[in-house]
Structure formats: structure tokens, C-alpha cells
Amino acid sequence: MTQVLQSSGIDYNKDLLICLGDTCDSWPDTPLCFEELLKIKNLVYIIGNHDSWTQQYLKFGLTPQIWTSQGGRATLNAYINLLQNGEEEQLQRHLVLLESGVYYHELDNMLFVHGGFNWHHPIAGQSPYDLMWDRDLITVAGYWQGRIDKGVADDTERVQDYDEVFIGHTPTSRIAPDLKPVKLSNVWCLDQGARWEGKLTLMNIDTYEYFQSDIVSTLYPGEHGRK
């Protein structure tokens, strides 16, 4: 996170940062990431499924196996260490950040959401679960893009209600081994597998210039990330 923020030249006091979620898990620095995000004045934090699990831990002490087995153990251990060092206030700051998060954000006819949504229905009535977990959107956007590439369809095969949609949640490394951001029809897929053997991506949505970290596993020698 520090790499992409620094290389982008973001102004912590003036620029808007829309975080697509899943700051948590796999690596040991979840608390440090939240502390850095709290420095950004204009932050929109979109809740992902891993954020939701972390929120439930910070608020209720819940540690479901589905969370700890999917990278949550690193986050849990980090917060246990903070508690042992008397850093309860830091935990509370992070819980406030997560509880102020949203499940989607609309800006200038663009949509930002962690997982996806059902484009046949207004987004305002859709459940947090679907917005965090949906993978149908990226699958169908890939189908649309394939038809466009083959010349059997045009760019009317797209999410009609928005000019562009920005999502995370689904790593793109299988369809783009070069780990660059992927655009499928009018859907930008910006999860390049930072919780695995990939990179973290930050994109300037005005210019489409993007900034990426090193392969994240190289930044944490001896750590395993998400297995």
C-alpha cells in the first residue's frame, strides 16, 4: 500500500481515494494499512468480504474458520499482538473506519463495488452479501468482451446503467498473468492478487494511469500470504 500511494503522488488532503475493499488478511500489516488509510482526508471505504470478517472480529470477537483459513489468521495474530501491547485504541479506530464503510459508491455515472451486482436491478435494493461476494458480473463481462473481440457484438454489450464499473474481489492473474488491470467491456477489474502472489493496484480514474506494488510476497520474506 505504501508503494502505490507514494508512487501515485496522492495528496492526502485533497485527492479522493476509493478503496475497493479487502485491505485485510493474508499479510501481517492489516493494522498498519488501516492507520495509513486513516490519514487520507477524502476516503471512501468499500466493504469487502474480508473486511466484514475483520469487523465482526473487532466488534464481537468472532473468528469463524472460513475467515481464519482464508488469510484471516494473519490479521487475527496482528490484532492479538496489538492487544498484548495495550493498543486497544487502535483497534477501536479501525472498527470505526470499517463501520463507516459502504457497500458501493456512485460517482459521475461510475460505480465502485467490491464484488459485483445484479445489473438487471437497481443497486440500492441489493444485499450487502451479493455486493461483497458476486462473481457473475466479471464472468458475464468476460463473455461480452469475448464477443466484442470476435466482432459479433459491439460495445452495447455492457453494464447499461453506468459508463464504467470498478470491482475488486476476483483476482485476474489467471486471465492476465502479466498482472495488469483488466478491462472487460465497461468493467474494470482491479484485483491483481495482492493477497496471493500478485500486486496491489491503484488507478487514476481520470487518466487510467495505474500504479502497482512489487510482487507482494517479495515484500514479506518468510511469510506465506494466503495459502
C-alpha positions as CSV (number, residue, x, y, z in Angstrom):
1,M,0.0,0.0,0.0
2,T,2.8,2.4,0.9
3,Q,4.4,1.7,-2.5
4,V,1.3,2.5,-4.6
5,L,0.4,5.6,-2.5
6,Q,3.9,7.0,-2.8
7,S,4.3,6.3,-6.5
8,S,0.9,7.7,-7.4
9,G,1.8,11.0,-5.7
10,I,-1.6,11.1,-4.0
11,D,-2.3,14.2,-2.0
12,Y,-3.6,13.0,1.4
13,N,-5.5,16.3,2.0
14,K,-7.0,16.9,-1.5
15,D,-7.4,13.8,-3.5
16,L,-10.2,11.3,-3.3
17,L,-9.3,7.7,-2.7
18,I,-11.9,5.0,-3.2
19,C,-10.7,1.7,-1.7
20,L,-12.4,-1.3,-3.2
21,G,-12.1,-3.4,0.0
22,D,-10.3,-6.4,1.3
23,T,-7.5,-4.4,2.9
24,C,-7.4,-7.2,5.5
25,D,-5.9,-10.6,5.7
26,S,-3.1,-12.8,4.3
27,W,-0.2,-10.5,5.3
28,P,0.7,-9.2,8.8
29,D,0.2,-5.5,8.3
30,T,-3.5,-5.0,8.2
31,P,-3.4,-2.6,11.2
32,L,-0.7,-0.5,9.6
33,C,-2.7,-0.4,6.4
34,F,-5.7,1.0,8.3
35,E,-3.6,3.5,10.1
36,E,-2.3,4.8,6.7
37,L,-5.8,5.0,5.2
38,L,-7.0,7.0,8.2
39,K,-4.5,9.7,7.2
40,I,-6.4,10.3,3.9
41,K,-8.9,13.0,4.3
42,N,-11.2,12.1,1.4
43,L,-11.6,8.3,1.7
44,V,-14.4,6.2,0.5
45,Y,-14.0,2.7,2.0
46,I,-16.0,0.0,0.3
47,I,-16.5,-3.1,2.4
48,G,-15.3,-6.4,1.1
49,N,-15.9,-9.9,2.5
50,H,-12.6,-9.9,4.3
51,D,-13.3,-6.5,5.8
52,S,-16.7,-7.8,7.0
53,W,-15.0,-10.8,8.8
54,T,-12.5,-8.4,10.4
55,Q,-15.2,-6.1,11.5
56,Q,-17.1,-9.0,13.2
57,Y,-13.9,-9.9,15.0
58,L,-13.1,-6.4,16.2
59,K,-16.7,-5.9,17.3
60,F,-17.7,-9.3,18.7
61,G,-14.6,-11.3,18.8
62,L,-15.8,-13.8,16.2
63,T,-13.2,-15.9,14.5
64,P,-15.0,-18.2,12.0
65,Q,-13.0,-20.9,10.3
66,I,-13.9,-19.6,6.9
67,W,-12.1,-16.4,7.8
68,T,-9.0,-17.8,9.5
69,S,-8.5,-20.4,6.8
70,Q,-8.6,-17.7,4.0
71,G,-5.9,-15.4,5.3
72,G,-7.6,-14.1,8.4
73,R,-5.1,-15.8,10.7
74,A,-2.5,-13.1,9.8
75,T,-5.0,-10.3,10.7
76,L,-6.1,-12.1,13.9
77,N,-2.5,-12.5,15.0
78,A,-1.7,-8.9,14.3
79,Y,-4.6,-7.7,16.5
80,I,-3.7,-10.1,19.2
81,N,-0.2,-8.6,19.3
82,L,-1.7,-5.1,19.5
83,L,-3.9,-6.1,22.4
84,Q,-1.0,-7.6,24.2
85,N,0.8,-4.3,23.8
86,G,-2.1,-2.3,25.1
87,E,-3.2,-0.8,21.8
88,E,-6.9,-1.1,22.3
89,E,-7.5,2.5,21.0
90,Q,-6.0,1.4,17.6
91,L,-8.5,-1.4,17.4
92,Q,-11.3,0.9,18.0
93,R,-10.1,3.4,15.3
94,H,-10.1,0.5,12.8
95,L,-13.6,-0.6,13.8
96,V,-14.9,2.9,13.4
97,L,-13.4,3.0,9.9
98,L,-15.0,-0.3,8.9
99,E,-18.4,0.7,10.4
100,S,-18.3,3.9,8.4
101,G,-17.7,1.9,5.2
102,V,-20.2,1.5,2.4
103,Y,-21.1,-1.4,0.1
104,Y,-21.0,0.6,-3.1
105,H,-20.2,4.1,-4.3
106,E,-21.5,6.1,-7.3
107,L,-19.6,9.0,-8.8
108,D,-20.1,10.7,-12.1
109,N,-22.0,7.8,-13.6
110,M,-19.4,5.3,-12.4
111,L,-19.9,2.6,-9.9
112,F,-17.4,1.2,-7.4
113,V,-18.3,-2.1,-5.7
114,H,-16.2,-4.9,-4.1
115,G,-17.6,-8.0,-5.8
116,G,-20.3,-7.0,-8.3
117,F,-24.0,-6.6,-8.6
118,N,-27.1,-7.7,-10.5
119,W,-27.2,-5.2,-13.3
120,H,-30.8,-6.1,-14.1
121,H,-32.0,-4.4,-10.9
122,P,-31.3,-1.1,-9.1
123,I,-28.2,-1.4,-6.9
124,A,-29.8,0.4,-4.0
125,G,-32.0,-2.6,-3.2
126,Q,-29.3,-5.3,-3.4
127,S,-27.9,-7.1,-0.3
128,P,-24.5,-6.5,1.2
129,Y,-23.8,-10.2,0.7
130,D,-24.3,-10.0,-3.0
131,L,-22.3,-6.8,-3.3
132,M,-19.4,-8.3,-1.5
133,W,-19.4,-11.8,-3.0
134,D,-20.8,-11.5,-6.5
135,R,-18.7,-13.0,-9.3
136,D,-21.4,-13.2,-12.0
137,L,-20.6,-9.7,-13.2
138,I,-17.0,-10.4,-14.0
139,T,-18.0,-13.7,-15.7
140,V,-20.6,-12.0,-17.9
141,A,-18.4,-9.0,-18.7
142,G,-15.7,-11.5,-19.9
143,Y,-18.3,-13.1,-22.2
144,W,-19.3,-9.7,-23.5
145,Q,-15.7,-8.8,-24.1
146,G,-15.1,-12.1,-26.0
147,R,-18.0,-11.4,-28.3
148,I,-16.7,-7.8,-28.9
149,D,-13.2,-9.2,-29.6
150,K,-14.7,-11.6,-32.1
151,G,-16.6,-8.9,-33.9
152,V,-20.0,-10.5,-33.2
153,A,-21.1,-7.7,-30.8
154,D,-20.4,-4.1,-30.2
155,D,-19.9,-2.1,-27.1
156,T,-23.7,-2.1,-26.4
157,E,-22.9,-5.4,-24.6
158,R,-22.1,-3.7,-21.3
159,V,-23.5,-2.7,-18.0
160,Q,-26.0,-0.2,-19.3
161,D,-26.7,2.0,-16.2
162,Y,-23.1,3.1,-15.7
163,D,-20.3,4.4,-18.0
164,E,-17.8,2.3,-16.1
165,V,-17.8,-0.1,-13.2
166,F,-14.8,-0.8,-10.9
167,I,-14.6,-4.0,-8.9
168,G,-12.1,-6.0,-6.8
169,H,-12.7,-9.4,-5.1
170,T,-11.8,-11.7,-8.1
171,P,-8.1,-12.0,-8.8
172,T,-7.3,-11.6,-12.5
173,S,-4.0,-13.4,-12.6
174,R,-5.5,-16.4,-14.5
175,I,-6.7,-14.3,-17.3
176,A,-3.9,-11.8,-17.2
177,P,-0.6,-13.4,-16.0
178,D,1.1,-10.0,-16.5
179,L,-0.8,-8.7,-13.5
180,K,-2.0,-5.6,-15.3
181,P,-5.5,-4.2,-14.6
182,V,-8.1,-5.9,-16.8
183,K,-11.0,-4.2,-18.6
184,L,-13.9,-6.4,-19.7
185,S,-16.5,-4.4,-21.7
186,N,-17.0,-1.5,-19.3
187,V,-16.0,-3.3,-16.2
188,W,-12.5,-2.6,-14.7
189,C,-11.2,-5.5,-12.6
190,L,-8.6,-4.2,-10.2
191,D,-7.8,-7.2,-8.0
192,Q,-4.4,-8.3,-9.2
193,G,-3.9,-10.9,-6.5
194,A,-2.2,-8.9,-3.8
195,R,-3.3,-11.4,-1.1
196,W,-1.6,-14.1,-3.1
197,E,1.4,-14.0,-5.4
198,G,0.3,-10.8,-7.1
199,K,0.4,-7.0,-6.9
200,L,-1.7,-4.2,-5.4
201,T,-3.1,-1.8,-7.9
202,L,-4.1,1.9,-7.6
203,M,-5.7,3.6,-10.7
204,N,-6.2,7.2,-11.5
205,I,-9.8,7.0,-12.8
206,D,-9.4,10.3,-14.7
207,T,-6.4,9.2,-16.8
208,Y,-6.4,5.4,-16.3
209,E,-2.8,5.6,-15.3
210,Y,-2.1,2.9,-12.8
211,F,0.5,2.2,-10.1
212,Q,1.4,-1.2,-8.7
213,S,3.4,-2.6,-5.9
214,D,6.1,-5.2,-6.2
215,I,5.0,-8.8,-6.1
216,V,3.7,-8.7,-2.5
217,S,5.3,-11.9,-1.4
218,T,8.7,-10.4,-2.0
219,L,7.9,-7.7,0.5
220,Y,7.2,-10.2,3.2
221,P,10.0,-12.8,3.1
222,G,9.2,-15.8,5.3
223,E,5.5,-15.1,5.2
224,H,3.1,-17.2,3.2
225,G,0.2,-14.9,2.5
226,R,-3.0,-16.6,1.6
227,K,-2.4,-20.3,1.1
